[in-house]
């Protein structure tokens, strides 16, 4: 946009981040941010390196808002469950952030700080840093994946209940699945994720207990997979 005196509007990186956050990661694009700021998309290239650079500055800004809270009374299982649920809640609060994290993590300072914090929180339980990284990454990855799937359903909420009823009716009438499906409890997203995440965490802890070297963990898992 050109001002009354013929000079292009000047923007700073903070302006781009603010506009990007207002748009949200799901709607983020160079053209959308440029329109929000009243400048050309070319003007953004003085501050960010294309689409990847734009995603990084906005995504890292949103990640910086995530402050992990730990409860000293939690055992290892509850600690990891709380960690996973906090990741999930933050991703759902910022649509599109989960996809950013799935694509490449960590990309910047905020992501690295989050990883350092998650590792440091596991060290008092007796883990070495390498196993702590693997364990925290596995829990975070599952939490992000579930949150992205839940967000996709939220984005298509219009008509979803009708579709769900149709599917439920079809399963109920199926000769092989009907009886089993009728016995399944109806769970909300949060409760379902807690159950699945808890089961997964118990499995992770069983194969990677505190004190077990990472190479032994990998060898154990690899040996099981060799017969498949």
Secondary structure, 3 states (H helix, E strand, C coil): CECCCCCECCCCHHHHHHHHHHHCHHHCCHHHHHHHHCCCHHHHCCCCCHHHHHHHHHHHHHHHCCCCCCCCCCCHHHHHHHHHHHHHHHHHHCCCHHHHHHHCCCCCHHHHHHHHHHHHHHHCCCCCHHHHHHHHHHHHHHHHHHHHHHHHHHHCCCCHHHHHHHHHHHHHHCCCCHHHHHCCCCCCHHHHHHHHHHHHHHHHHHHCCCCCCHHHHHHHHHHHHCCC
